[in-house]
Amino acid sequence: MLAWGTCCRYPKFLPFLPPHHPCCAVLKQRCVALGSAILFAYPQLATISGVQGVIVYALSSALPLFAFAWLGPIIRKKCPQGFVLTEWTRQRYGDAAALFLSFMTLVTLFLYMVSELSAVGQVVNMLAGIDGLPVLIVECIITTIYTSLGGFKISFFTDNIQGIMVMALVIIATISIGVETKIDTSLIEESGLLKGNLLGWQLVYILPVALLTNSFFLSHFWLRTFASKTDRDLWTGISLAVIAILVIFVLVGCTGLVAVWAGLVPGDDIENPVDGGIAFFALLQQLPNWVVGIVIVMSVTLSTAAFDSFQTAMVTSASNDLFRNRLNIWWIRAGVVVIMVPVVVIAIRAPSILQIYLITDLVSAATIPVLCLGLSEKFYFWRGFEVVVGGLGGLFTVFLFGLVYYQDAQKGAELLLLQQGLFTGDWGCFGAFVAAPVGGILWGFGALGLRLSIQYFSAKRKGVRFDALDKLLVVDGGQQQLVGDAQHVDSGVLRDEAIADDSSDAPGIAKTKGKFF
């Protein structure tokens, strides 16, 4: 858990961090998934798709972290001054594309904050029998105070607490459930959870695409990636984190299986069945009160540790990406406090936690593939216009797919929100996660054709040379030179057309920015 504690360099390029703070001391064990929300999403999926779903979900949550070990060094080499993905996006695609990615990142963080507060509110309501709203308000106030005073330093400290609480919670729950829960062996075969199923096979595609692309939106992952001492240390820390995550998520997911086999889900009341989303807590309600009390404390602590990371990540993204570190950090923090009001309002009425995750996953599945094409030197001509049109086009393609598949415009729009979740029994959700990335790339190439056509006819009209497909050589001093015949140019120094950025003297900001169109 503390593998990255010895694998980090001091991030002096972060002006709002204490200079002695190693921001990457822990990979955060996939911070998003280690909040109290994991106690709902993973067991719920297990009650529907069985062992197959548990294994696929766990692997899909853990293995995408290797993408940071692979892509991190590439992006860090291309943009050594940056420390988050949006900074490379700005250098490669220009301001408009960077703002587009920043907006999508902030939307993702907003939804994760909603899911975390919704989860802890349900935990308190189910196990303690009290209204969860006061708990949500208190959590927001406390995390706001200590993150404002301590910044990422205090978030780093709570990372360690978070990891300890996860391990302790898993151990206590495993032992207690193993001792107290009585499994009806006749339900094991009857439930069908040991067999393969349609949803389980769909998840083999849906979850890797969803969780891999969604990880790109999480700035605290990139902060830790850019701050690693060496590429080898990066691989070591991520490998250890992947193993720990895989074990934890399999154990948590298996509580859904146990709840079904113990007859607690869906229960004996046919008219009011127990929802699979509370399978973990249905098991805990069978345990002694002292165990339930410990679980409540750990769940709230776990949620607080995850929530403060979302807050600090939102502050970082807004300060660096939107305001270029020119606006006083306290104004940014005040804005985040204002945003927490709708977060709380939505959280107390939020639908399935898993559905919230899927919405953010669909947004990232439409945006990230078309963005990452620019990492290849073969796509040196790829610009921000294609990224923005492709990302929005990917989401529009999901609507078009739903319109055709369901023959209903309303259901096509509802597919964007995945209101039926994963459990429709049809190919709607699967089709949405195919349409988003494929549609995004197709719209991107359509935008490329449109841009090149406009630039070609514009060059002909002005009587100048058409140079939209020329490569750019970046030379010492940040100067750029168009190269019509780039065969003699080392591909290691080729960049998309870029322009000087007068504001690039600030720490953590790239020296050039790409052209949008």
MOLIN-V287807 format. One record per residue. N is the residue number from 1. RES is the residue in three letters. SS is DSSP state (H for helix, E for strand, C for the rest). Layout:
BEGIN
N&RES&SS, N&RES&SS
END
This chain:
BEGIN
1&MET&C, 2&LEU&C, 3&ALA&H, 4&TRP&H, 5&GLY&H, 6&THR&H, 7&CYS&C, 8&CYS&E, 9&ARG&C, 10&TYR&C, 11&PRO&C, 12&LYS&C, 13&PHE&C, 14&LEU&C, 15&PRO&C, 16&PHE&C, 17&LEU&C, 18&PRO&C, 19&PRO&C, 20&HIS&C, 21&HIS&C, 22&PRO&C, 23&CYS&C, 24&CYS&C, 25&ALA&C, 26&VAL&C, 27&LEU&C, 28&LYS&C, 29&GLN&C, 30&ARG&C, 31&CYS&H, 32&VAL&H, 33&ALA&H, 34&LEU&H, 35&GLY&C, 36&SER&C, 37&ALA&C, 38&ILE&H, 39&LEU&H, 40&PHE&H, 41&ALA&H, 42&TYR&H, 43&PRO&H, 44&GLN&H, 45&LEU&H, 46&ALA&H, 47&THR&H, 48&ILE&H, 49&SER&H, 50&GLY&H, 51&VAL&H, 52&GLN&H, 53&GLY&H, 54&VAL&H, 55&ILE&H, 56&VAL&H, 57&TYR&H, 58&ALA&H, 59&LEU&H, 60&SER&H, 61&SER&H, 62&ALA&H, 63&LEU&H, 64&PRO&H, 65&LEU&H, 66&PHE&H, 67&ALA&H, 68&PHE&H, 69&ALA&H, 70&TRP&H, 71&LEU&H, 72&GLY&H, 73&PRO&H, 74&ILE&H, 75&ILE&H, 76&ARG&H, 77&LYS&H, 78&LYS&H, 79&CYS&C, 80&PRO&C, 81&GLN&C, 82&GLY&C, 83&PHE&C, 84&VAL&C, 85&LEU&H, 86&THR&H, 87&GLU&H, 88&TRP&H, 89&THR&H, 90&ARG&H, 91&GLN&H, 92&ARG&H, 93&TYR&H, 94&GLY&C, 95&ASP&H, 96&ALA&H, 97&ALA&H, 98&ALA&H, 99&LEU&H, 100&PHE&H, 101&LEU&H, 102&SER&H, 103&PHE&H, 104&MET&H, 105&THR&H, 106&LEU&H, 107&VAL&H, 108&THR&H, 109&LEU&H, 110&PHE&H, 111&LEU&H, 112&TYR&H, 113&MET&H, 114&VAL&H, 115&SER&H, 116&GLU&H, 117&LEU&H, 118&SER&H, 119&ALA&H, 120&VAL&H, 121&GLY&H, 122&GLN&H, 123&VAL&H, 124&VAL&H, 125&ASN&H, 126&MET&H, 127&LEU&H, 128&ALA&H, 129&GLY&C, 130&ILE&C, 131&ASP&C, 132&GLY&C, 133&LEU&H, 134&PRO&H, 135&VAL&H, 136&LEU&H, 137&ILE&H, 138&VAL&H, 139&GLU&H, 140&CYS&H, 141&ILE&H, 142&ILE&H, 143&THR&H, 144&THR&H, 145&ILE&H, 146&TYR&H, 147&THR&H, 148&SER&H, 149&LEU&H, 150&GLY&H, 151&GLY&H, 152&PHE&H, 153&LYS&H, 154&ILE&H, 155&SER&H, 156&PHE&H, 157&PHE&H, 158&THR&H, 159&ASP&H, 160&ASN&H, 161&ILE&H, 162&GLN&H, 163&GLY&H, 164&ILE&H, 165&MET&H, 166&VAL&H, 167&MET&H, 168&ALA&H, 169&LEU&H, 170&VAL&H, 171&ILE&H, 172&ILE&H, 173&ALA&H, 174&THR&H, 175&ILE&H, 176&SER&H, 177&ILE&H, 178&GLY&H, 179&VAL&H, 180&GLU&H, 181&THR&C, 182&LYS&C, 183&ILE&C, 184&ASP&C, 185&THR&C, 186&SER&H, 187&LEU&H, 188&ILE&H, 189&GLU&H, 190&GLU&H, 191&SER&H, 192&GLY&C, 193&LEU&C, 194&LEU&C, 195&LYS&C, 196&GLY&C, 197&ASN&C, 198&LEU&H, 199&LEU&H, 200&GLY&H, 201&TRP&H, 202&GLN&H, 203&LEU&H, 204&VAL&H, 205&TYR&H, 206&ILE&H, 207&LEU&H, 208&PRO&H, 209&VAL&H, 210&ALA&H, 211&LEU&H, 212&LEU&H, 213&THR&H, 214&ASN&H, 215&SER&H, 216&PHE&C, 217&PHE&C, 218&LEU&C, 219&SER&H, 220&HIS&H, 221&PHE&H, 222&TRP&H, 223&LEU&H, 224&ARG&H, 225&THR&H, 226&PHE&H, 227&ALA&C, 228&SER&E, 229&LYS&C, 230&THR&C, 231&ASP&H, 232&ARG&H, 233&ASP&H, 234&LEU&H, 235&TRP&H, 236&THR&H, 237&GLY&H, 238&ILE&H, 239&SER&H, 240&LEU&H, 241&ALA&H, 242&VAL&H, 243&ILE&H, 244&ALA&H, 245&ILE&H, 246&LEU&H, 247&VAL&H, 248&ILE&H, 249&PHE&H, 250&VAL&H, 251&LEU&H, 252&VAL&H, 253&GLY&H, 254&CYS&H, 255&THR&H, 256&GLY&H, 257&LEU&H, 258&VAL&H, 259&ALA&H, 260&VAL&H, 261&TRP&H, 262&ALA&C, 263&GLY&C, 264&LEU&C, 265&VAL&C, 266&PRO&C, 267&GLY&C, 268&ASP&C, 269&ASP&C, 270&ILE&C, 271&GLU&C, 272&ASN&C, 273&PRO&C, 274&VAL&C, 275&ASP&C, 276&GLY&H, 277&GLY&H, 278&ILE&H, 279&ALA&H, 280&PHE&H, 281&PHE&H, 282&ALA&H, 283&LEU&H, 284&LEU&H, 285&GLN&C, 286&GLN&C, 287&LEU&C, 288&PRO&C, 289&ASN&H, 290&TRP&H, 291&VAL&H, 292&VAL&H, 293&GLY&H, 294&ILE&H, 295&VAL&H, 296&ILE&H, 297&VAL&H, 298&MET&H, 299&SER&H, 300&VAL&H, 301&THR&H, 302&LEU&H, 303&SER&H, 304&THR&H, 305&ALA&H, 306&ALA&H, 307&PHE&H, 308&ASP&H, 309&SER&H, 310&PHE&H, 311&GLN&H, 312&THR&H, 313&ALA&H, 314&MET&H, 315&VAL&H, 316&THR&H, 317&SER&H, 318&ALA&H, 319&SER&H, 320&ASN&H, 321&ASP&H, 322&LEU&H, 323&PHE&C, 324&ARG&C, 325&ASN&C, 326&ARG&C, 327&LEU&C, 328&ASN&C, 329&ILE&H, 330&TRP&H, 331&TRP&H, 332&ILE&H, 333&ARG&H, 334&ALA&H, 335&GLY&H, 336&VAL&H, 337&VAL&H, 338&VAL&H, 339&ILE&H, 340&MET&H, 341&VAL&H, 342&PRO&H, 343&VAL&H, 344&VAL&H, 345&VAL&H, 346&ILE&H, 347&ALA&H, 348&ILE&C, 349&ARG&C, 350&ALA&C, 351&PRO&C, 352&SER&C, 353&ILE&H, 354&LEU&H, 355&GLN&H, 356&ILE&H, 357&TYR&H, 358&LEU&H, 359&ILE&H, 360&THR&H, 361&ASP&H, 362&LEU&H, 363&VAL&H, 364&SER&H, 365&ALA&H, 366&ALA&H, 367&THR&H, 368&ILE&H, 369&PRO&H, 370&VAL&H, 371&LEU&H, 372&CYS&H, 373&LEU&H, 374&GLY&H, 375&LEU&H, 376&SER&C, 377&GLU&H, 378&LYS&H, 379&PHE&H, 380&TYR&C, 381&PHE&C, 382&TRP&C, 383&ARG&C, 384&GLY&H, 385&PHE&H, 386&GLU&H, 387&VAL&H, 388&VAL&H, 389&VAL&H, 390&GLY&H, 391&GLY&H, 392&LEU&H, 393&GLY&H, 394&GLY&H, 395&LEU&H, 396&PHE&H, 397&THR&H, 398&VAL&H, 399&PHE&H, 400&LEU&H, 401&PHE&H, 402&GLY&H, 403&LEU&H, 404&VAL&H, 405&TYR&H, 406&TYR&H, 407&GLN&C, 408&ASP&C, 409&ALA&H, 410&GLN&H, 411&LYS&H, 412&GLY&H, 413&ALA&H, 414&GLU&H, 415&LEU&H, 416&LEU&H, 417&LEU&H, 418&LEU&C, 419&GLN&C, 420&GLN&C, 421&GLY&C, 422&LEU&C, 423&PHE&C, 424&THR&C, 425&GLY&C, 426&ASP&C, 427&TRP&C, 428&GLY&H, 429&CYS&H, 430&PHE&H, 431&GLY&H, 432&ALA&H, 433&PHE&H, 434&VAL&H, 435&ALA&H, 436&ALA&H, 437&PRO&H, 438&VAL&H, 439&GLY&H, 440&GLY&H, 441&ILE&H, 442&LEU&H, 443&TRP&H, 444&GLY&H, 445&PHE&H, 446&GLY&H, 447&ALA&H, 448&LEU&H, 449&GLY&H, 450&LEU&H, 451&ARG&H, 452&LEU&H, 453&SER&H, 454&ILE&H, 455&GLN&H, 456&TYR&H, 457&PHE&H, 458&SER&H, 459&ALA&H, 460&LYS&H, 461&ARG&H, 462&LYS&H, 463&GLY&C, 464&VAL&C, 465&ARG&C, 466&PHE&C, 467&ASP&C, 468&ALA&C, 469&LEU&C, 470&ASP&C, 471&LYS&E, 472&LEU&E, 473&LEU&E, 474&VAL&E, 475&VAL&C, 476&ASP&H, 477&GLY&H, 478&GLY&H, 479&GLN&C, 480&GLN&E, 481&GLN&E, 482&LEU&E, 483&VAL&E, 484&GLY&C, 485&ASP&C, 486&ALA&H, 487&GLN&H, 488&HIS&H, 489&VAL&C, 490&ASP&C, 491&SER&H, 492&GLY&H, 493&VAL&H, 494&LEU&E, 495&ARG&E, 496&ASP&C, 497&GLU&C, 498&ALA&E, 499&ILE&E, 500&ALA&E, 501&ASP&C, 502&ASP&C, 503&SER&C, 504&SER&C, 505&ASP&C, 506&ALA&C, 507&PRO&C, 508&GLY&C, 509&ILE&C, 510&ALA&C, 511&LYS&C, 512&THR&E, 513&LYS&E, 514&GLY&E, 515&LYS&C, 516&PHE&C, 517&PHE&C
END
